[in-house]
């Protein structure tokens, strides 16, 4: 965890501190070594969120694009199941940043647990994924909302491992380390081919930081899915 409660205030881990987990209310201790990023760890028990994993610098860098009070938001279901969302925006989009491998069963569970979920996936974890991805793109035209999305492509998912693994009912954005670009794998709809969209990294961050009345991300996704 990046945050714990110390004297009732959310605080990042600092050497020598102890605190309380905002989810299960049990004691946690600051871990501030030289190998992993600084974090809070539960004392004498497993972490209360079974989906929790050690965070990388890539993970933390993505979270830092959003307000601190939007990060690590506790979600608790009626049956008591508890999880921490990486980021929850003003329009209730949960942004999950995934750097490490994830089991298909867990991914499906997260898709079901959060009503409005967006994945951002580190596409550079395996060396072959970027080359496979770019080789399989077939441009079919430009979308309407060019300020956010640039070009739209059909992709043969059977030839691209990262696309096969992440195809599903929610949008997935692949981060291949390009300064200005993210690649959005559109949600699969029955009877439709698989499509990906080249989009602006800067505007992805900007649109999810908005807290006005209009949910522009939902509007843009609706436009893309209607093309």
N, C-alpha and C positions, 0 to 999 in steps of 0.2 A: 504494500500500500504506500502511496505517496503521502497521504494525510492521515493524521490521527487527532483525537481530541486531547488537548493539554489544558487543564483548568478551564474546560468548556469551550476552548477556541481551536479551530482547525489549524494544524501546524504541520509543516514538512519535517521529515526526520533530521535531527541534529544530534551529534554525539552526546551521550549521557542522558538523553531525555527518555522518559517513560510516559505512556499515555493510555488512552482508551480507544478501542476500535469503534468507529461510528456505526458499524453494522450490528455486531453481537454484544457490544458493551463490555468486552473482556479486556484484560490488560495486554498492552503491546509495548515493545521496546524498540528504540531506534537502532538500526543497523547501518553503520557508516564506514564500511571498509573501503579497500582500494580496488576491489574486483567488480562487484555489482554496483549499480546506481544506489544511492542512499534510499532506504525504505524502512517501513515499520513492519515488525514481525510479531506474531502472537507468541505469548509465553506458554510453553508446556503443552501445546495442543496444535492440531492442524488448523490452517486458516479457515475462517468461517465460510468463505466463498470458494467452492470447489473449482470454479473457473479461474481463480486467481493464478497468475504466473509471474515469475521475475520479469521486471521490465528492462528493456534495452534503452540505449540512448535514442535510437530511432523512435521508440514508443514514447518516451518522455518528450522528445522534440515535437512530435505531433500534438501531444496534449497541451504543450505550452502555447499553441496558437489560439487557445480559448481561455476565457476567464477562469480563475482559480475556483470560483464557487460553482462552476459548471462541471468540474472534474470529480471523478470518483463519487458518483451519486448513488446512494443506496436504493435498490429496488427490492421490495419484499412482496411476494405473492400472497394470496389469501391462505394458501396452505402452509405458509411459513418459509418457503424457499426464498433465499436471499442471495443477491448478487450486486456487485458494484459495476455500474456503467462507467466506461472510460470518460466519456463526455456526454452530457445531456443538454441539448440546446434549448433556447427560449421557445422553440416550436415543438419541443418534446422528441426531437430526433435523437436517438442514441447512436453515438459514433464509437465503434469498437475498432481499435488499432491492433492488428495482428502481425506480429513479427515471427513467432515460432510456429512450428507445425501444430495443427489442430485436428483432433479426431473428428470424423464426419458426424458421429452421433452428437458430440458436443456442439458442433456448428449448427446442426439442425435444431438442437434444444435452444440455443441462443436466438435463432431466427424466430422460434415460437414464443420465447419468453418476453421479448421486447416488441411492443406493438409497432414501433416506427424505428427500424434499425438500418444503419448504413455501415458497411465494412470498409476499412482502409487496410490493404494488405501489402506487406513488403514484398515486392516482386523480385528482389535481388537476393533472396535467401538461397535460391538454387541457381547455379550458373547458367543452366540451359533454358530457363523459362523465358527470358527476354528474347533470345534469338527465335525460339519456337513461336512466341507470340507475334513478333513483327513479321515473320515469314508467312504467317497464316492469315494476315489481314487482307480483306478485299474491300476497297472503298466503294460505297454505293451512293454517296451524296452528302450534302451539308444540312444540318438541322436548322430549325428556324431561329432558335435563341443562340446566336453566335457569340454573344458576350460571355456566355458560360461554356457552351459546347462548341466545338470547332467542326469536326468531321465525324461521320458515322461510317462504321465498317461492319460487314458480315465476317464472321470468323468460323472456321471449321474446328469445333471444339474437340473432336476426336483426335486431333493432331497436337493439341496444346494441353499439357498436363495441368497447368495452373487454372485454366478455364474449366476443364472437366471437374476439378476438385471444388471450385467455388460457384459453379452454376447453381442457381436456386431462385427463391421467390423474393429476394431483397437485393438492392443495388450493391455492387462491390466495386471499389476503386482500387486499381493496382498502382502502386508507387514503384516505378522502375528507376528512381533516382534522378529523373529528368527535372531540371530546374523549374520549368514552366508548365509541365504537363502531368496530368493523371489520366488513367484509362478506366472508364466506367463500363463494367460488365452489366448490361441491363438485365433485370429480372426475366426469367424464362416464363413465357406464356404458352399454353398448349397449342400445338400446331404451328408455332413460329420458329424460325431459325434463330440462331444465337447472334446477338449484335453487341458490339463494343463502340464506345464513343470517346473520342479524344477531347479532353476538356481542360480548362484552365485551373491549375493548382491554386493560384492566387484567388480566383473567384470562388472556388470550392470553399476555401477558408472564409472568405468575405461573406458569402451568402449564409453560412452556418453561424456566423457571429451576429447576424442581424436579429434584433429583438422587436421589430415593428409588427404590425398586425398581420401583414401578408406573409404567408409561408411560400416564399418564392421557390425553394427547393422542390416542394411538392408539385408546384405548378410546372416547373421545368421537366420533372420526371413524367408528369402526365402527358406533356407535349411529345416527349421522346417515345413514350410507349404507344402513342397514337399514330406515329409515322408509318 
